[in-house]
Amino acid sequence: MARKGVTQYRLLKDGAVDNKTLDSLKKDKNITVLTLERLCAYLDCTPNDVIRFTERKTDAAPSPPPVETDGL
């Protein structure tokens, strides 16, 4: 957004996102594909310019494989 000269206020004012969505973005929460599409259209960019995938580390042990019951 900085490279495009777009502020959070401008996103809200122009209707690119609503206040709840902007709050989610600021808190690094998940967004919908529709929101991503709107942001990309507004900023004239691709999803690769906006997001990046990172691996989340969890403390929980992996789930065991499902148990087959043979129809019982």
JOHUBEL-V620732 format. One record per backbone hydrogen bond with DSSP energy under -1.0 kcal/mol. NH is the residue of the N-H (numbers start at 1). CO is the residue of the C=O. If there is no record, write none. Layout:
# JOHUBEL-V620732
nh=NH co=CO
nh=NH co=CO
This chain:
# JOHUBEL-V620732
nh=6 co=1
nh=11 co=7
nh=12 co=8
nh=13 co=9
nh=14 co=10
nh=15 co=12
nh=16 co=11
nh=17 co=11
nh=22 co=18
nh=23 co=19
nh=24 co=20
nh=25 co=21
nh=26 co=22
nh=27 co=23
nh=28 co=25
nh=29 co=24
nh=36 co=32
nh=37 co=33
nh=38 co=34
nh=39 co=35
nh=40 co=36
nh=41 co=37
nh=42 co=38
nh=43 co=39
nh=44 co=40
nh=45 co=40
nh=49 co=46
nh=50 co=47
nh=51 co=47
nh=72 co=69
